[in-house]
Amino acid sequence: VKSINYLDLHNMIKKVILKLESIGFFLITVITDNNSINRKAMSQFLDRPKLQYVYPHHCDFSRPLFY
């Protein structure tokens, strides 16, 4: 965590989600510890970043993505 910023982590999470979904996985949640970088990275899934426990799913906006 010391060597990655929240935007790079957000992009990495997004790429992993897209790859998992493309090979048939149905992703419903992202689980992390409560580190501030992780929280800020997840908040980037919103147009106006805000910490919450459910976000729009990047692959299908009608599905929730839980954190």
Biopython code that builds the backbone (N, CA, C, O; Angstrom):
import numpy as np
from Bio.PDB.StructureBuilder import StructureBuilder

atoms = [
    (1, "VAL", "N", (0.823, -1.191, 0.000)),
    (1, "VAL", "CA", (0.000, 0.000, 0.000)),
    (1, "VAL", "C", (0.865, 1.252, 0.000)),
    (1, "VAL", "O", (0.450, 2.287, -0.521)),
    (2, "LYS", "N", (2.031, 1.177, 0.562)),
    (2, "LYS", "CA", (2.887, 2.355, 0.628)),
    (2, "LYS", "C", (3.344, 2.816, -0.748)),
    (2, "LYS", "O", (3.689, 3.985, -0.920)),
    (3, "SER", "N", (3.355, 1.923, -1.729)),
    (3, "SER", "CA", (3.897, 2.287, -3.037)),
    (3, "SER", "C", (2.832, 2.440, -4.122)),
    (3, "SER", "O", (3.180, 2.571, -5.296)),
    (4, "ILE", "N", (1.568, 2.427, -3.773)),
    (4, "ILE", "CA", (0.510, 2.583, -4.775)),
    (4, "ILE", "C", (-0.447, 3.678, -4.309)),
    (4, "ILE", "O", (-0.740, 3.796, -3.119)),
    (5, "ASN", "N", (-0.929, 4.473, -5.258)),
    (5, "ASN", "CA", (-1.907, 5.494, -4.878)),
    (5, "ASN", "C", (-3.314, 4.977, -5.179)),
    (5, "ASN", "O", (-3.480, 3.958, -5.850)),
    (6, "TYR", "N", (-4.305, 5.678, -4.685)),
    (6, "TYR", "CA", (-5.679, 5.195, -4.777)),
    (6, "TYR", "C", (-6.183, 5.109, -6.219)),
    (6, "TYR", "O", (-6.988, 4.230, -6.525)),
    (7, "LEU", "N", (-5.735, 5.995, -7.112)),
    (7, "LEU", "CA", (-6.186, 5.930, -8.503)),
    (7, "LEU", "C", (-5.622, 4.711, -9.221)),
    (7, "LEU", "O", (-6.332, 4.056, -9.985)),
    (8, "ASP", "N", (-4.353, 4.402, -8.981)),
    (8, "ASP", "CA", (-3.765, 3.195, -9.570)),
    (8, "ASP", "C", (-4.454, 1.947, -9.031)),
    (8, "ASP", "O", (-4.727, 1.010, -9.781)),
    (9, "LEU", "N", (-4.735, 1.936, -7.733)),
    (9, "LEU", "CA", (-5.428, 0.794, -7.131)),
    (9, "LEU", "C", (-6.834, 0.670, -7.700)),
    (9, "LEU", "O", (-7.281, -0.438, -7.995)),
    (10, "HIS", "N", (-7.531, 1.773, -7.857)),
    (10, "HIS", "CA", (-8.878, 1.753, -8.439)),
    (10, "HIS", "C", (-8.840, 1.154, -9.847)),
    (10, "HIS", "O", (-9.659, 0.298, -10.182)),
    (11, "ASN", "N", (-7.894, 1.601, -10.665)),
    (11, "ASN", "CA", (-7.773, 1.069, -12.026)),
    (11, "ASN", "C", (-7.453, -0.416, -12.019)),
    (11, "ASN", "O", (-7.950, -1.160, -12.865)),
    (12, "MET", "N", (-6.634, -0.854, -11.079)),
    (12, "MET", "CA", (-6.306, -2.273, -10.971)),
    (12, "MET", "C", (-7.545, -3.079, -10.570)),
    (12, "MET", "O", (-7.800, -4.140, -11.138)),
    (13, "ILE", "N", (-8.305, -2.591, -9.609)),
    (13, "ILE", "CA", (-9.535, -3.273, -9.185)),
    (13, "ILE", "C", (-10.498, -3.375, -10.361)),
    (13, "ILE", "O", (-11.093, -4.427, -10.594)),
    (14, "LYS", "N", (-10.649, -2.280, -11.101)),
    (14, "LYS", "CA", (-11.555, -2.262, -12.248)),
    (14, "LYS", "C", (-11.122, -3.287, -13.302)),
    (14, "LYS", "O", (-11.963, -4.004, -13.845)),
    (15, "LYS", "N", (-9.824, -3.362, -13.595)),
    (15, "LYS", "CA", (-9.319, -4.329, -14.576)),
    (15, "LYS", "C", (-9.566, -5.764, -14.124)),
    (15, "LYS", "O", (-9.945, -6.614, -14.929)),
    (16, "VAL", "N", (-9.353, -6.035, -12.843)),
    (16, "VAL", "CA", (-9.582, -7.383, -12.313)),
    (16, "VAL", "C", (-11.062, -7.741, -12.419)),
    (16, "VAL", "O", (-11.402, -8.859, -12.806)),
    (17, "ILE", "N", (-11.940, -6.806, -12.078)),
    (17, "ILE", "CA", (-13.383, -7.046, -12.190)),
    (17, "ILE", "C", (-13.755, -7.364, -13.631)),
    (17, "ILE", "O", (-14.462, -8.339, -13.888)),
    (18, "LEU", "N", (-13.287, -6.554, -14.571)),
    (18, "LEU", "CA", (-13.601, -6.776, -15.985)),
    (18, "LEU", "C", (-13.088, -8.125, -16.474)),
    (18, "LEU", "O", (-13.789, -8.826, -17.204)),
    (19, "LYS", "N", (-11.882, -8.491, -16.082)),
    (19, "LYS", "CA", (-11.303, -9.770, -16.515)),
    (19, "LYS", "C", (-12.078, -10.948, -15.932)),
    (19, "LYS", "O", (-12.400, -11.898, -16.646)),
    (20, "LEU", "N", (-12.378, -10.886, -14.634)),
    (20, "LEU", "CA", (-13.133, -11.975, -14.008)),
    (20, "LEU", "C", (-14.505, -12.140, -14.655)),
    (20, "LEU", "O", (-14.941, -13.262, -14.911)),
    (21, "GLU", "N", (-15.178, -11.038, -14.918)),
    (21, "GLU", "CA", (-16.494, -11.107, -15.554)),
    (21, "GLU", "C", (-16.382, -11.645, -16.986)),
    (21, "GLU", "O", (-17.264, -12.372, -17.442)),
    (22, "SER", "N", (-15.312, -11.295, -17.692)),
    (22, "SER", "CA", (-15.156, -11.737, -19.083)),
    (22, "SER", "C", (-14.917, -13.238, -19.201)),
    (22, "SER", "O", (-15.172, -13.825, -20.252)),
    (23, "ILE", "N", (-14.429, -13.862, -18.130)),
    (23, "ILE", "CA", (-14.200, -15.315, -18.175)),
    (23, "ILE", "C", (-15.299, -16.091, -17.453)),
    (23, "ILE", "O", (-15.165, -17.291, -17.213)),
    (24, "GLY", "N", (-16.391, -15.395, -17.106)),
    (24, "GLY", "CA", (-17.564, -16.092, -16.603)),
    (24, "GLY", "C", (-17.860, -15.970, -15.119)),
    (24, "GLY", "O", (-18.876, -16.489, -14.656)),
    (25, "PHE", "N", (-17.016, -15.309, -14.371)),
    (25, "PHE", "CA", (-17.314, -15.111, -12.952)),
    (25, "PHE", "C", (-18.375, -14.024, -12.809)),
    (25, "PHE", "O", (-18.443, -13.100, -13.620)),
    (26, "PHE", "N", (-19.192, -14.141, -11.784)),
    (26, "PHE", "CA", (-20.244, -13.173, -11.489)),
    (26, "PHE", "C", (-19.862, -12.499, -10.180)),
    (26, "PHE", "O", (-20.176, -12.994, -9.098)),
    (27, "LEU", "N", (-19.185, -11.370, -10.289)),
    (27, "LEU", "CA", (-18.633, -10.686, -9.123)),
    (27, "LEU", "C", (-19.707, -9.863, -8.425)),
    (27, "LEU", "O", (-20.410, -9.080, -9.063)),
    (28, "ILE", "N", (-19.831, -10.044, -7.103)),
    (28, "ILE", "CA", (-20.828, -9.285, -6.355)),
    (28, "ILE", "C", (-20.218, -8.411, -5.263)),
    (28, "ILE", "O", (-20.884, -7.510, -4.752)),
    (29, "THR", "N", (-18.961, -8.663, -4.897)),
    (29, "THR", "CA", (-18.364, -7.873, -3.826)),
    (29, "THR", "C", (-16.854, -7.764, -3.974)),
    (29, "THR", "O", (-16.206, -8.623, -4.571)),
    (30, "VAL", "N", (-16.316, -6.700, -3.422)),
    (30, "VAL", "CA", (-14.877, -6.505, -3.292)),
    (30, "VAL", "C", (-14.604, -6.437, -1.795)),
    (30, "VAL", "O", (-15.203, -5.626, -1.088)),
    (31, "ILE", "N", (-13.711, -7.277, -1.317)),
    (31, "ILE", "CA", (-13.414, -7.325, 0.116)),
    (31, "ILE", "C", (-11.978, -6.878, 0.345)),
    (31, "ILE", "O", (-11.049, -7.398, -0.273)),
    (32, "THR", "N", (-11.807, -5.915, 1.235)),
    (32, "THR", "CA", (-10.479, -5.427, 1.603)),
    (32, "THR", "C", (-10.455, -5.180, 3.106)),
    (32, "THR", "O", (-11.466, -5.333, 3.790)),
    (33, "ASP", "N", (-9.293, -4.798, 3.605)),
    (33, "ASP", "CA", (-9.256, -4.329, 4.984)),
    (33, "ASP", "C", (-9.750, -2.878, 4.984)),
    (33, "ASP", "O", (-10.183, -2.375, 3.947)),
    (34, "ASN", "N", (-9.690, -2.228, 6.093)),
    (34, "ASN", "CA", (-10.259, -0.886, 6.212)),
    (34, "ASN", "C", (-9.219, 0.211, 5.978)),
    (34, "ASN", "O", (-9.359, 1.314, 6.506)),
    (35, "ASN", "N", (-8.193, -0.075, 5.205)),
    (35, "ASN", "CA", (-7.153, 0.908, 4.923)),
    (35, "ASN", "C", (-7.736, 2.075, 4.127)),
    (35, "ASN", "O", (-8.596, 1.872, 3.270)),
    (36, "SER", "N", (-7.278, 3.283, 4.402)),
    (36, "SER", "CA", (-7.825, 4.479, 3.747)),
    (36, "SER", "C", (-7.609, 4.469, 2.234)),
    (36, "SER", "O", (-8.447, 4.985, 1.494)),
    (37, "ILE", "N", (-6.507, 3.895, 1.765)),
    (37, "ILE", "CA", (-6.258, 3.801, 0.313)),
    (37, "ILE", "C", (-7.319, 2.912, -0.339)),
    (37, "ILE", "O", (-7.825, 3.238, -1.412)),
    (38, "ASN", "N", (-7.654, 1.800, 0.301)),
    (38, "ASN", "CA", (-8.680, 0.898, -0.232)),
    (38, "ASN", "C", (-10.038, 1.592, -0.279)),
    (38, "ASN", "O", (-10.754, 1.490, -1.275)),
    (39, "ARG", "N", (-10.390, 2.285, 0.779)),
    (39, "ARG", "CA", (-11.676, 2.996, 0.816)),
    (39, "ARG", "C", (-11.740, 4.059, -0.275)),
    (39, "ARG", "O", (-12.754, 4.184, -0.963)),
    (40, "LYS", "N", (-10.675, 4.817, -0.435)),
    (40, "LYS", "CA", (-10.656, 5.884, -1.440)),
    (40, "LYS", "C", (-10.690, 5.298, -2.857)),
    (40, "LYS", "O", (-11.340, 5.854, -3.742)),
    (41, "ALA", "N", (-9.997, 4.185, -3.071)),
    (41, "ALA", "CA", (-10.019, 3.527, -4.384)),
    (41, "ALA", "C", (-11.433, 3.072, -4.733)),
    (41, "ALA", "O", (-11.874, 3.250, -5.868)),
    (42, "MET", "N", (-12.146, 2.488, -3.777)),
    (42, "MET", "CA", (-13.512, 2.037, -4.034)),
    (42, "MET", "C", (-14.456, 3.208, -4.266)),
    (42, "MET", "O", (-15.379, 3.105, -5.074)),
    (43, "SER", "N", (-14.241, 4.309, -3.574)),
    (43, "SER", "CA", (-15.133, 5.464, -3.730)),
    (43, "SER", "C", (-15.069, 6.039, -5.145)),
    (43, "SER", "O", (-15.970, 6.775, -5.547)),
    (44, "GLN", "N", (-14.030, 5.721, -5.897)),
    (44, "GLN", "CA", (-13.872, 6.228, -7.262)),
    (44, "GLN", "C", (-14.848, 5.586, -8.246)),
    (44, "GLN", "O", (-14.907, 6.001, -9.403)),
    (45, "PHE", "N", (-15.614, 4.585, -7.813)),
    (45, "PHE", "CA", (-16.622, 3.985, -8.680)),
    (45, "PHE", "C", (-17.836, 4.897, -8.854)),
    (45, "PHE", "O", (-18.723, 4.595, -9.653)),
    (46, "LEU", "N", (-17.887, 6.000, -8.121)),
    (46, "LEU", "CA", (-18.969, 6.971, -8.247)),
    (46, "LEU", "C", (-18.485, 8.201, -8.997)),
    (46, "LEU", "O", (-17.295, 8.513, -8.985)),
    (47, "ASP", "N", (-19.410, 8.900, -9.653)),
    (47, "ASP", "CA", (-19.054, 10.151, -10.332)),
    (47, "ASP", "C", (-18.560, 11.192, -9.334)),
    (47, "ASP", "O", (-17.618, 11.935, -9.606)),
    (48, "ARG", "N", (-19.200, 11.232, -8.196)),
    (48, "ARG", "CA", (-18.782, 12.119, -7.108)),
    (48, "ARG", "C", (-18.317, 11.210, -5.982)),
    (48, "ARG", "O", (-19.136, 10.739, -5.193)),
    (49, "PRO", "N", (-17.015, 10.955, -5.895)),
    (49, "PRO", "CA", (-16.493, 9.979, -4.935)),
    (49, "PRO", "C", (-17.023, 10.171, -3.516)),
    (49, "PRO", "O", (-16.960, 11.257, -2.939)),
    (50, "LYS", "N", (-17.544, 9.075, -2.982)),
    (50, "LYS", "CA", (-18.112, 9.058, -1.638)),
    (50, "LYS", "C", (-18.014, 7.626, -1.129)),
    (50, "LYS", "O", (-18.299, 6.682, -1.866)),
    (51, "LEU", "N", (-17.621, 7.467, 0.103)),
    (51, "LEU", "CA", (-17.525, 6.128, 0.676)),
    (51, "LEU", "C", (-18.915, 5.612, 1.012)),
    (51, "LEU", "O", (-19.687, 6.289, 1.690)),
    (52, "GLN", "N", (-19.227, 4.431, 0.545)),
    (52, "GLN", "CA", (-20.478, 3.768, 0.873)),
    (52, "GLN", "C", (-20.263, 2.271, 0.736)),
    (52, "GLN", "O", (-19.165, 1.839, 0.385)),
    (53, "TYR", "N", (-21.277, 1.475, 1.002)),
    (53, "TYR", "CA", (-21.091, 0.027, 0.967)),
    (53, "TYR", "C", (-21.593, -0.622, -0.312)),
    (53, "TYR", "O", (-21.378, -1.818, -0.511)),
    (54, "VAL", "N", (-22.253, 0.128, -1.182)),
    (54, "VAL", "CA", (-22.683, -0.419, -2.464)),
    (54, "VAL", "C", (-22.422, 0.619, -3.560)),
    (54, "VAL", "O", (-22.676, 1.811, -3.392)),
    (55, "TYR", "N", (-21.904, 0.119, -4.688)),
    (55, "TYR", "CA", (-21.551, 0.970, -5.826)),
    (55, "TYR", "C", (-22.173, 0.391, -7.084)),
    (55, "TYR", "O", (-22.542, -0.783, -7.099)),
    (56, "PRO", "N", (-22.300, 1.192, -8.148)),
    (56, "PRO", "CA", (-22.743, 0.631, -9.424)),
    (56, "PRO", "C", (-21.679, -0.348, -9.946)),
    (56, "PRO", "O", (-20.480, -0.080, -9.861)),
    (57, "HIS", "N", (-22.128, -1.457, -10.473)),
    (57, "HIS", "CA", (-21.206, -2.466, -11.007)),
    (57, "HIS", "C", (-20.650, -1.968, -12.332)),
    (57, "HIS", "O", (-21.409, -1.518, -13.190)),
    (58, "HIS", "N", (-19.350, -2.042, -12.509)),
    (58, "HIS", "CA", (-18.710, -1.489, -13.708)),
    (58, "HIS", "C", (-19.085, -2.249, -14.984)),
    (58, "HIS", "O", (-19.059, -1.675, -16.072)),
    (59, "CYS", "N", (-19.430, -3.520, -14.862)),
    (59, "CYS", "CA", (-19.785, -4.314, -16.045)),
    (59, "CYS", "C", (-21.267, -4.209, -16.399)),
    (59, "CYS", "O", (-21.645, -4.352, -17.562)),
    (60, "ASP", "N", (-22.098, -3.962, -15.397)),
    (60, "ASP", "CA", (-23.545, -3.892, -15.600)),
    (60, "ASP", "C", (-24.110, -2.956, -14.537)),
    (60, "ASP", "O", (-24.234, -3.332, -13.372)),
    (61, "PHE", "N", (-24.449, -1.746, -14.941)),
    (61, "PHE", "CA", (-24.872, -0.727, -13.975)),
    (61, "PHE", "C", (-26.185, -1.060, -13.279)),
    (61, "PHE", "O", (-26.545, -0.398, -12.306)),
    (62, "SER", "N", (-26.911, -2.078, -13.759)),
    (62, "SER", "CA", (-28.137, -2.482, -13.073)),
    (62, "SER", "C", (-27.833, -3.406, -11.890)),
    (62, "SER", "O", (-28.710, -3.674, -11.069)),
    (63, "ARG", "N", (-26.598, -3.889, -11.805)),
    (63, "ARG", "CA", (-26.192, -4.771, -10.700)),
    (63, "ARG", "C", (-25.410, -3.982, -9.660)),
    (63, "ARG", "O", (-24.667, -3.064, -10.007)),
    (64, "PRO", "N", (-25.572, -4.334, -8.383)),
    (64, "PRO", "CA", (-24.776, -3.672, -7.343)),
    (64, "PRO", "C", (-23.401, -4.320, -7.205)),
    (64, "PRO", "O", (-23.223, -5.501, -7.503)),
    (65, "LEU", "N", (-22.448, -3.539, -6.754)),
    (65, "LEU", "CA", (-21.124, -4.041, -6.395)),
    (65, "LEU", "C", (-20.909, -3.645, -4.943)),
    (65, "LEU", "O", (-20.771, -2.465, -4.622)),
    (66, "PHE", "N", (-20.882, -4.640, -4.075)),
    (66, "PHE", "CA", (-20.773, -4.375, -2.642)),
    (66, "PHE", "C", (-19.321, -4.258, -2.215)),
    (66, "PHE", "O", (-18.430, -4.877, -2.797)),
    (67, "TYR", "N", (-19.101, -3.449, -1.185)),
    (67, "TYR", "CA", (-17.769, -3.256, -0.615)),
    (67, "TYR", "C", (-17.838, -3.495, 0.863)),
    (67, "TYR", "O", (-16.824, -3.387, 1.554)),
]
sb = StructureBuilder()
sb.init_structure("model")
sb.init_model(0)
sb.init_chain("A")
sb.init_seg("    ")
for serial, (resi, resn, name, xyz) in enumerate(atoms, 1):
    if name == "N":
        sb.init_residue(resn, " ", resi, " ")
    sb.init_atom(name, np.array(xyz, "f"), 0.0, 1.0, " ", f" {name:<3s}", serial, name[0])
structure = sb.get_structure()
